[in-house]
Amino acid sequence: AWAMLARAREATGDRPGALEAYARAAKDGTALRPAAALGYGRLLVDDKRWSEARALFERLLRSDDPRLTVDAAYALGDAWQREGDQLAAAEYFLTAVYLAPESLAGRRALLAAAWSFLALKQTDAAVMLYRKLLAQTNVPAELADAARKGLKELGR
């Protein structure tokens, strides 16, 4: 019940309420379903509770469900990126790319990894990732536009 309440609160934009309900679910020993665990982890990242979020995502990374594994790898990359560890972020983003390069999460991960490499002053790696994204077919317009903009800003 706590997990369901947390998802409902998250859906209505009540982030503090959702965090509280997720915490109560975890405290009661409730095993969160994967989608709920991802949601809880993202809220923890927003709340800058990095290690708690990463622990949730790392459990999900070991899943047998390929889609969940990709989402967990992307979420781990996002957590590291927002905490400021760009190298760790790039590693997890590239894991998501490796697992599902043409999925939406894989494509978003290409873009996010490029941003991490830019933050690390590794321009050539970022350019390569932007181009890899643009070389794919049926890339969503907003991702393709972001990659083109990144290349343009780099003069490439």
SERONU-702332 format. One record per residue: x, y negated, z negated of N, C-alpha, C, O in turn; chain; residue number from 1; residue in three letters. Coordinates in pm, 1 decimal, always signed. Each point is the difference from the previous one (the first is absolute). Last residue first. Layout:
# SERONU-702332
       n_X       n_Y       n_Z      ca_X      ca_Y      ca_Z       c_X       c_Y       c_Z       o_X       o_Y       o_Z  chain    n  res
         X         Y         Z         X         Y         Z         X         Y         Z         X         Y         Z      A  NUM  ALA
...
***
This chain:
# SERONU-702332
       n_X       n_Y       n_Z      ca_X      ca_Y      ca_Z       c_X       c_Y       c_Z       o_X       o_Y       o_Z  chain    n  res
   +3224.8   -2160.2   +3519.7     +18.5    +121.3     +80.6    -116.6     +26.3     +87.3      -0.6     +98.2     +74.3      A  156  ARG
     +99.8    -433.4    -446.6     +54.4     -36.9    +129.9     +23.7    +119.7     +90.4     +90.0      -2.8     +83.9      A  155  GLY
    -301.3     -30.5    -529.3    +139.7     +43.3      +2.5     +68.8     -32.1    +132.5    +117.9     +29.8     +19.2      A  154  LEU
    -576.8    -124.3     -87.0     +70.2     -74.9    -105.3    +148.8     +36.3      -3.5     +83.7     -81.1     -39.7      A  153  GLU
    -363.3    +324.0    +332.5     +14.7    -138.2     +46.5     +77.7     -83.6    -102.0     +87.0     -78.8     +37.1      A  152  LYS
    -204.4    +521.3    -149.7    +105.2      -3.4    +102.6     +26.5    -141.8     +47.8    +114.7     -39.5     +20.3      A  151  LEU
    -468.8    +101.3    -322.4    +128.1     +28.4     -64.5    +115.3      -4.3     +98.1    +105.8     -55.5     -29.6      A  150  GLY
    -542.0     +16.3    +197.8     +37.0    -121.2     -72.7    +134.9     +19.5     -68.9     +84.1     -89.9      +1.6      A  149  LYS
    -271.9    +461.9    +208.0     +44.0     -98.6     +99.9     +47.8    -128.7     -67.1    +101.7     -58.0     +38.1      A  148  ARG
    -294.6    +384.9    -315.0    +130.5     +45.8     +50.1     +54.6     -98.3    +102.8    +118.5     -33.0      -3.6      A  147  ALA
    -549.4     -47.2    -160.8     +98.1     -21.6    -106.9    +139.4     +43.0     +45.2     +98.7     -66.8     -30.9      A  146  ALA
    -460.7    +152.2    +320.1     +26.3    -144.4      -9.3    +105.8     -30.4    -105.7     +87.1     -84.4     +21.2      A  145  ASP
    -241.4    +526.7     +16.9     +82.6     -35.2    +116.0     +36.1    -148.6      -4.0    +113.8     -37.4     +28.4      A  144  ALA
    -411.5    +189.4    -353.8    +134.1     +54.7     -24.9     +94.4     -35.2    +114.7    +115.0     -37.3     -22.7      A  143  LEU
    -569.9     -86.7     +60.4     +63.6     -78.0    -106.3    +139.9     +51.2     -33.0     +87.3     -78.9     -36.1      A  142  GLU
    -356.2    +309.5    +365.4     +46.5    -132.4     +43.3     +72.7     -76.4    -110.4    +103.1     -62.4     +25.0      A  141  ALA
    -105.7    +603.8      -4.8     -96.1    -107.0     -31.7     +61.4    -137.8     +26.8    +117.9     -23.8     -26.3      A  140  PRO
     +43.6    +443.8    +307.7     +34.5     -63.7    -127.6    -104.4    -108.1     -27.6     -29.3     -80.5     +88.4      A  139  VAL
     +86.9    +416.4    +297.3    -119.3     -27.5     -82.1     +31.7     -53.5    -139.4     -66.9     +35.1     -97.3      A  138  ASN
    +483.0    +186.5    +314.4    -123.9     -35.6     +69.0    -111.0     -22.0    -101.5      +0.6     +57.7    -108.7      A  137  THR
    +553.6    -140.7     +43.6    -110.9     +94.6     -15.7    -121.9     -48.6     +78.8     -14.5    -119.0     +28.2      A  136  GLN
    +419.2    -135.5     -73.7     +10.3    +103.6    +103.2    -113.3    +102.3      -8.3     -23.7     +74.9     +94.7      A  135  ALA
     +88.9    -431.4    -417.7     -54.7     -51.5    +126.0      +4.9    +103.2    +112.6     -76.1     -10.6     +96.2      A  134  LEU
    +271.3    +116.5    -517.4    -144.1     -19.7     -15.6     -63.2     -43.5    +132.0    -103.9     +52.6     +39.9      A  133  LEU
    +566.7     -18.8     -54.9     -57.8    +134.1      -9.3    -152.2      -9.4     -14.3     -73.6     +78.9     +59.3      A  132  LYS
    +322.5    -476.2     -73.2      -8.6     +53.9    +135.9     -62.0    +139.1      +1.7     -75.4     +33.8     +91.1      A  131  ARG
    +155.8    -236.4    -509.8    -100.2     -78.4     +73.4     -20.0     +58.1    +139.7    -113.2     +17.4     +45.2      A  130  TYR
    +459.1    +165.9    -296.3    -131.3     +43.2     -48.1    -112.3     -77.3     +67.7    -102.6     +58.3     +35.2      A  129  LEU
    +550.9    -177.1     +61.8     -25.4    +134.6     +49.0    -140.3     +47.6     -41.5     -70.9     +61.9     +79.4      A  128  MET
    +224.2    -471.9    -250.0     -30.8     -11.4    +142.4     -34.8    +137.6     +56.7     -96.4     +13.6     +75.5      A  127  VAL
    +252.1     -26.9    -517.1    -134.5     -56.9     +10.5     -43.6      -9.7    +145.5    -113.5     +34.6     +33.0      A  126  ALA
    +553.0    +100.8    -119.4     -94.0    +105.5     -40.6    -143.4     -50.1     +11.4     -88.0     +73.3     +44.9      A  125  ALA
    +431.7    -383.7     +33.5      -5.9     +99.2    +107.8     -97.5    +113.2     -32.8     -71.8     +47.4     +88.1      A  124  ASP
    +160.0    -387.6    -418.8     -81.7     -45.3    +111.9     -13.4    +105.4    +109.6    -109.1     +20.0     +53.4      A  123  THR
    +227.6     -54.9    -568.5     +34.1    +102.1     +99.4     -89.5     -21.4    +122.9     -92.7     +76.3     +27.3      A  122  GLN
     +89.4    -301.0    -477.1     +86.6     -62.8    +101.1     +51.6    +103.3    +101.2    +109.8     -14.6     +53.8      A  121  LYS
    -441.3     +70.4    -415.1    +134.5     +51.6     -26.2    +103.9     -56.3     +97.8    +117.0     +38.0      -3.4      A  120  LEU
    -575.1    -143.5     +50.3     +36.3     -49.5    -133.3    +141.3     +44.9     -38.5     +68.9     -67.8     -76.1      A  119  ALA
    -248.9    +234.8    +474.4     +27.8    -143.4     +13.6     +42.7     -59.3    -133.9     +92.8     -80.6      -6.4      A  118  LEU
    -235.6    +525.1      +9.4    +133.0     -14.0     +58.9     +36.9    -145.9     +22.8    +116.3     -37.7     -14.6      A  117  PHE
    -548.4    +131.1    -141.6     +98.5     +33.5    -103.0    +141.4     -14.9     +54.4     +87.7     -53.8     -67.6      A  116  SER
    -441.5      -1.2    +369.6      +7.7    -113.2     -93.7    +101.3     +26.6    -110.4     +73.1     -90.6     -40.1      A  115  TRP
    -161.8    +438.3    +339.8     +71.2    -108.3     +68.8     +15.2    -120.5     -93.0    +106.3     -61.7      -6.2      A  114  ALA
    -367.6    +415.9    -142.9    +142.6     +34.3      -7.3     +83.1    -107.8     +69.2    +108.2     -35.3     -46.9      A  113  ALA
    -573.5      -3.3     +77.0     +45.9     -29.2    -136.7    +148.5     +32.3     -17.0     +72.3     -72.8     -68.1      A  112  ALA
    -279.1    +183.4    +479.7      +4.1    -144.9     -17.7     +55.5     -36.8    -137.8     +84.2     -89.0     -11.9      A  111  LEU
    -157.9    +541.6    +101.3    +105.7     -51.2     +88.4     +18.3    -149.9     -19.4    +112.1     -49.4     -11.9      A  110  LEU
    -471.3    +254.7    -210.3    +127.7     +26.6     -65.5    +117.4     -46.0     +86.3     +99.5     -49.2     -53.2      A  109  ALA
    -536.5     +34.3    +223.6     +16.4    -106.7    -100.4    +134.7     +15.3     -70.1     +65.2     -98.6     -34.3      A  108  ARG
    -176.4    +437.2    +329.1     +26.3    -124.1     +73.6     +17.1    -117.9     -94.8     +87.1     -84.7     +20.2      A  107  ARG
    -209.0    +500.8    -201.6    +134.4      +8.4     +56.3     +38.7    -127.1     +74.0    +113.8     -46.2      -9.0      A  106  GLY
    -554.8     +87.8    -155.6     +95.3     -15.8    -111.1    +144.3      +4.3     +51.4     +84.4     -76.9     -46.0      A  105  ALA
    -424.7    +161.3    +357.1      -4.4    -140.2     -42.2    +100.0     -24.3    -113.0     +71.3    -100.4      +0.4      A  104  LEU
     +61.7    +489.9    +323.9    -117.6     -27.7     -82.6      +1.4    -147.7     -37.3    +101.7     -67.6     +15.8      A  103  SER
    +245.7    +300.8    +232.8    -103.2     -68.9     +77.0    -130.4     -18.2     -76.0    -101.2     -39.9     +57.8      A  102  GLU
    +503.7    +257.3    -247.6     +42.9    -123.4     +67.0    -109.6     -76.1     +73.7      +8.5    -122.1     +13.0      A  101  PRO
     +52.9    +473.5    -418.9    -112.7     -27.9     +91.0     +26.6    -129.1     +77.0     -61.3    -103.0     -28.3      A  100  ALA
    +398.0    +309.6    -259.4    -110.8     +94.0     -18.2    -112.6     -20.0    +101.2     -61.4     +97.1     +44.1      A   99  LEU
    +440.7    -393.3     -59.9     +42.9    +134.1     +39.7    -116.8     +98.6      -4.0     -14.5     +83.7     +89.1      A   98  TYR
     -54.8    -519.6    -251.7     +15.4      -1.2    +145.9     +36.0    +139.5     +49.5     -55.2     +47.4     +99.3      A   97  VAL
     +40.2    -112.2    -561.0    -135.3      -4.3     +55.6      +4.5      +3.7    +152.9     -80.8     +67.7     +63.6      A   96  ALA
    +487.7    -104.8    -282.7     -55.9    +133.4     -25.3    -141.3      +7.4     +57.8     -36.1     +99.0     +63.7      A   95  THR
    +249.3    -511.4     -61.5     +48.0     +85.5    +108.5     -43.1    +145.6     -19.8     -13.8     +74.2     +97.3      A   94  LEU
     -91.3    -384.1    -434.1     -72.0     -37.0    +121.0     +42.2     +90.8    +116.1     -83.9     +46.1     +77.4      A   93  PHE
    +316.6      +2.2    -479.2    -135.1     +57.9      -6.3     -83.8     -38.4    +121.1     -79.3     +81.0     +48.1      A   92  TYR
    +518.1    -259.8     -76.6      +7.6    +147.0      -2.3    -139.7     +62.6      +0.6     -26.6     +92.6     +76.6      A   91  GLU
     +70.7    -561.7    -120.5     +22.5     +45.5    +137.1      +4.5    +152.3      +6.9     -51.8     +59.7     +94.3      A   90  ALA
     +23.7    -253.1    -521.7    -123.2     -21.8     +76.2     +15.4     +53.4    +141.4     -86.3     +73.1     +48.9      A   89  ALA
    +463.3     -79.8    -324.1     -91.1    +108.7     -37.7    -130.8     -11.5     +76.9     -57.0    +100.7     +41.9      A   88  ALA
    +355.3    -449.6     +23.4     +57.9    +122.8     +53.1     -88.5    +120.2     -33.6     -26.2     +83.7     +86.3      A   87  LEU
     -82.4    -517.5    -256.2     -29.3     +15.5    +141.9     +56.1    +128.8     +59.5     -59.3     +56.4     +92.0      A   86  GLN
     -99.9    -254.5    -571.4    +102.9     +95.8     +42.0     -26.7     +37.3    +145.8     -69.3     +97.5     +29.2      A   85  ASP
    -218.2    -390.0    -299.8    +121.9     -65.7     +45.2    +111.8     +93.5     +41.0    +108.2     -46.8     +35.3      A   84  GLY
    -596.3     +93.2    -171.5     +86.6     -13.2    -116.9    +133.9     -62.7     +38.1     +72.0     -49.5     -86.7      A   83  GLU
    -387.5    +144.4    +419.3     -53.5    -107.4     -83.5     +80.7     -18.1    -127.8      +1.0    -108.0     -58.9      A   82  ARG
    +115.7    +459.6    +352.2     +16.3    -128.1     +68.9     -46.3    -115.3     -88.8     +67.8    -102.2     -10.9      A   81  GLN
    -133.8    +546.0    -139.0    +140.8     -39.8      -7.0     +21.7    -136.6     +64.5     +75.9     -82.1     -51.6      A   80  TRP
    -509.0    +259.9     +81.0     +33.4     -26.5    -140.6    +145.0     -45.9     -13.1     +28.4     -97.9     -69.1      A   79  ALA
    -178.0    +236.0    +493.9     -59.5    -127.8     -38.4     +36.3     -36.4    -143.8     +32.4    -115.1     -29.4      A   78  ASP
     +95.5    +538.8    +187.6     +76.9    -105.6     +65.3     -49.8    -137.9     -39.4     +79.2     -90.0     -28.1      A   77  GLY
    -325.3    +454.7    -120.1    +128.1      -7.8     -71.3     +88.2    -108.3     +61.4     +64.1     -77.0     -71.6      A   76  LEU
    -465.6    +170.7    +289.6     -26.0     -67.9    -127.3    +127.4     -12.0     -83.4     +21.5    -101.6     -66.0      A   75  ALA
      -2.9    +348.8    +468.3     -18.8    -142.8     +28.3     -19.3     -78.3    -130.6     +58.5    -106.7     -18.4      A   74  TYR
     -38.1    +570.7     -17.7    +131.4     -52.8     +38.7      -8.5    -149.3     +28.9     +87.0     -76.8     -41.0      A   73  ALA
    -489.2    +301.3     -46.4     +81.0     -10.4    -122.1    +138.3     -56.8     +31.7     +51.6     -83.3     -74.6      A   72  ALA
    -342.9    +175.7    +433.9     -50.9    -113.3     -78.1     +82.6     -21.6    -126.5     +26.9    -113.8     -38.5      A   71  ASP
     +72.6    +491.4    +298.6     +36.9    -122.2     +72.2     -44.8    -122.6     -78.8     +76.4     -95.1     -16.1      A   70  VAL
    -209.5    +509.8    -150.0    +144.8     -14.3     -14.2     +48.7    -127.8     +67.8     +83.6     -71.9     -54.7      A   69  THR
    -533.9    +199.8    +106.8     +24.6     -50.1    -134.8    +149.3     -23.8     -22.7     +38.4     -97.9     -64.1      A   68  LEU
    -166.3    +301.9    +464.3     -46.6    -139.4      -1.1     +26.5     -64.2    -136.3     +43.4    -115.0      -7.7      A   67  ARG
     +54.0    +582.3     +66.5     +92.6     -89.6     +70.3     -41.6    -147.1      -3.7     +85.0     -87.9     -13.7      A   66  PRO
    -173.4    +480.7    -350.7     -79.3     -74.9     +97.0     +90.7    -101.6     +70.5     +45.8     -95.6     -62.4      A   65  ASP
     +93.1    +366.9    -305.0      -3.4     +81.2    +121.8     -77.0     -69.7    +111.6      +4.7     +43.0    +115.3      A   64  ASP
    +273.1    -296.8    -531.0    -125.7     +61.0     +41.8     +17.5     +86.7    +124.1     +92.9     -19.6     +78.3      A   63  SER
    +217.0    -281.9    -340.1     +22.0    +145.6      +4.4    -123.8     +77.0     +45.3      -2.5    +122.8      -8.1      A   62  ARG
      +4.4    -596.4     -61.9     +94.2     +25.4    +107.7     +24.2    +150.2     +17.8     +35.0     +45.0    +109.1      A   61  LEU
    -290.5    -224.1    -471.6     -76.8     +13.0    +123.5     +89.4     +33.0    +119.4     -44.5     +63.2     +95.8      A   60  LEU
    +245.3    -151.6    -512.9     -79.0    +123.8     -10.2     -77.3     +24.3    +128.7      -7.7    +113.1     +47.9      A   59  ARG
    +238.9    -516.3     -79.9     +92.9    +111.9     +18.4     -70.2    +134.0     -14.6     +34.1     +95.2     +70.2      A   58  GLU
    -274.1    -497.8    -154.9     +25.7     +19.4    +142.3     +92.3    +119.0     +25.1     -18.8     +74.1     +96.5      A   57  PHE
     -70.8    -203.6    -547.0    -121.4     +48.4     +66.9     +27.5     +33.4    +146.2     -38.1    +106.8     +48.0      A   56  LEU
    +385.9    -306.6    -286.2     -23.7    +135.7     -52.1    -124.8     +61.1     +64.5      +0.3    +117.2     +37.5      A   55  ALA
    +104.6    -569.2     +54.6     +86.6     +93.3     +72.7     -20.2    +143.1     -47.6      +5.0     +93.0     +80.4      A   54  ARG
    -234.3    -436.9    -307.7     -52.0     +17.3    +136.3     +83.4    +102.9     +75.3     -54.3     +89.0     +65.4      A   53  ALA
    +200.6    -215.2    -491.6    -124.3     +77.1      -9.8     -57.3     +29.0    +138.5     -46.5    +110.6     +27.3      A   52  GLU
    +424.4    -390.9     -56.4     +34.3    +139.6     -29.1    -124.1     +87.6     -13.8      +1.8    +116.0     +41.2      A   51  SER
     -57.2    -595.0     +45.4     +67.1     +75.5    +105.1     +20.3    +147.3     -34.2     -37.3     +87.0     +78.7      A   50  TRP
    -263.5    -498.8    -202.9     +32.9    +115.0     -85.1     +60.2    +107.3     +89.9     -58.0    +105.8     +24.1      A   49  ARG
    -145.9    -549.2     +94.3    +145.0      +6.7     -20.3     +40.5    +107.6    -101.0     +97.4     -15.7     -73.6      A   48  LYS
    -537.1     -89.9    +278.1     +18.5     -42.1    -138.1    +148.5      +3.0     -41.4     +33.7     -24.5    -115.8      A   47  ASP
    -169.7    +176.2    +542.4     -46.0    -139.3      -6.4     +22.7     -59.4    -138.5     +23.6    -119.9     -14.4      A   46  ASP
     +65.0    +575.2     +67.7    +100.1     -79.3     +72.6     -38.0    -147.7      -5.6     +84.6     -85.4     -26.3      A   45  VAL
    -392.9    +385.4    -148.7    +116.5      -9.1     -87.9    +111.2     -81.5     +66.0     +67.9     -77.9     -66.8      A   44  LEU
    -446.8    +177.3    +322.3     -32.9     -99.5    -103.2    +116.2     -18.2     -97.0     +27.5    -111.6     -43.9      A   43  LEU
     +13.8    +445.9    +364.5      +6.4    -132.5     +64.5     -33.9    -111.2     -98.9     +60.5    -107.2      +2.1      A   42  ARG
    -103.2    +554.7    -148.0    +140.1     -36.8     +20.2     +14.8    -137.0     +62.9     +87.2     -77.6     -39.1      A   41  GLY
    -518.8    +258.2      -5.6     +54.4     -35.1    -131.2    +145.2     -45.7     +14.1     +40.7     -99.9     -59.3      A   40  TYR
    -246.8    +267.6    +444.6     -58.4    -127.7     -39.8     +55.4     -50.0    -132.6     +33.2    -117.6     -14.6      A   39  GLY
     +94.1    +545.9    +161.1     +58.6    -103.2     +86.6     -52.5    -138.2     -38.5     +76.5     -96.0      -9.1      A   38  LEU
    -267.8    +459.4    -208.8    +137.8     -18.2     -45.8     +70.9    -105.4     +84.6     +75.2     -81.7     -52.9      A   37  ALA
    -506.6    +212.3    +180.7      -5.4     -80.2    -122.5    +141.1     -27.1     -51.7     +29.3    -110.3     -46.2      A   36  ALA
     -73.8    +393.9    +414.8     -37.5    -136.8     +38.8      -4.7     -91.5    -121.7     +40.4    -116.1      +7.5      A   35  ALA
     +50.7    +583.4     -87.3    +106.0     -73.7     +71.4     -35.6    -143.4     +37.9     +81.0     -90.5     -19.5      A   34  PRO
    -309.7    +293.1    -412.6      +3.6     +47.0    +138.8    +101.1     -85.6     +75.0     +28.9    -112.5     -40.6      A   33  ARG
     +20.5    +185.2    -488.2     -57.4     -87.2    +101.2      +9.0     +65.1    +137.9    +101.8     +59.6     +35.1      A   32  LEU
    -132.7    +149.0    -537.3     +85.8      +5.1    +118.3     -68.2     -82.2    +109.1    -106.5     +36.8     +49.6      A   31  ALA
     +57.4     -86.9    -596.1     -68.5     +22.0    +126.2    +102.0      +0.1    +113.4     +78.5     -93.7     +14.4      A   30  THR
     -21.7     +12.1    -503.1     +53.9    +117.9     +65.4     -67.7     +33.5    +131.5     +18.0    +109.6     +53.1      A   29  GLY
     -75.6    -495.3    -357.5     -87.3    +113.6     -30.0     +48.5    +128.3     +65.3     -62.5    +105.0     -15.2      A   28  ASP
    +287.3    -509.1    +101.3     +13.3     +26.9    -142.9     -84.1    +120.8     -42.0     +39.1     +77.2     -87.6      A   27  LYS
     -73.3    -244.0    +528.3    +128.8     +65.9     -19.2     +19.8     +39.4    -146.4     +53.8    +106.6     -29.6      A   26  ALA
    -434.9    -354.3    +134.6      -9.6    +131.6     +65.1    +128.9     +78.1     -20.8      -3.2    +119.2     -30.5      A   25  ALA
      -6.1    -562.4    -117.1     -81.1     +85.9     -86.9     -14.4    +140.4     +58.6      +2.2     +99.1     -72.9      A   24  ARG
    +215.8    -421.9    +332.9     +81.5     +32.4    -117.1     -75.9     +90.7     -96.1     +57.6     +93.0     -56.4      A   23  ALA
    -288.4    -263.0    +428.5     +99.7     +99.3     +42.1     +85.3     +43.3    -119.0     +28.5    +118.6     -16.5      A   22  TYR
    -331.5    -466.3     -59.7     -70.8    +127.4     +17.7     +95.4    +109.6     +45.9     -11.0    +113.8     -45.7      A   21  ALA
    +183.1    -552.8      +2.2     -40.2     +51.7    -130.4     -67.4    +136.9     +13.4     +29.0     +91.6     -77.0      A   20  GLU
     +82.0    -323.3    +471.0    +120.8     +45.4     -70.0     -34.8     +62.2    -134.4     +53.6    +104.6     -36.7      A   19  LEU
    -401.6    -306.4    +273.6     +41.8    +124.0     +64.6    +124.5     +56.1     -67.8      +8.4    +120.2     -25.2      A   18  ALA
    -163.8    -539.9    -113.9     -91.7    +105.3     -42.4     +37.3    +134.3     +58.4     -10.2    +102.6     -67.3      A   17  GLY
    +251.9    -484.1    +207.0     +29.9     +33.3    -140.5     -89.9    +112.5     -52.4     +45.9     +88.1     -72.6      A   16  PRO
    -130.3    -235.6    +519.0    +129.3     +66.1     -15.9     +32.9     +30.6    -146.3     +42.1    +111.7     -30.0      A   15  ARG
    -476.7    -210.4    +331.2     +30.2     -13.7    -142.9    +128.8     +76.2     -31.0      -3.6    +110.5     -54.2      A   14  ASP
    -239.0    -128.7    +486.1     +99.5    -104.2     -22.9     +34.2     -24.4    -145.7     +71.7     -95.0     -31.6      A   13  GLY
    -363.6    +435.0    +252.1     -67.8    -128.4     -18.9     +96.7    -113.6     -31.6     -42.0    -113.5     -22.7      A   12  THR
    +194.2    +563.9     +85.3     -74.4     -34.9    +121.3     -69.3    -135.5     -11.5     -19.2     -68.9    +100.2      A   11  ALA
    +240.0    +255.5    -477.4     +98.5     -38.4    +100.8     -70.9     -48.0    +127.1     +40.5     -99.2     +60.4      A   10  GLU
    -304.2    +279.0    -402.1     +51.0    -132.1     -37.9    +101.4     -50.9    +102.1      +1.7    -118.6     +32.9      A    9  ARG
    -163.8    +553.2     +26.0    -108.2     -97.0     +21.6     +47.2    -141.2     -33.8     -27.6     -94.7     +73.7      A    8  ALA
    +321.3    +450.5    -161.2     -14.4     -19.0    +144.8    -107.9    -104.0     +30.7     +16.0     -82.9     +89.6      A    7  ARG
     +38.2    +207.8    -541.0    +117.1     -74.0     +47.9     -10.5     -28.9    +148.8     +26.3    -112.2     +43.5      A    6  ALA
    -349.8    +387.2    -242.4     -19.7    -139.1     -38.7    +115.7     -86.4     +51.0     -20.6    -111.9     +47.1      A    5  LEU
     +58.9    +570.9     +11.5    -104.4     -52.6     +87.7     -27.1    -146.9     -31.2     -17.9     -80.9     +91.0      A    4  MET
    +316.2    +308.4    -370.2     +59.7     -16.9    +133.2    -101.9     -57.0     +97.2     +34.0     -85.4     +81.9      A    3  ALA
    -179.8    +196.9    -514.1     +88.6    -116.8      -3.5     +59.8     -27.1    +137.4      +9.7    -115.0     +43.0      A    2  TRP
    -273.4    +501.1    -100.5     -82.7    -119.1      +0.0     +87.6    -126.3      +0.0     -31.6     -97.9     +67.6      A    1  ALA
***
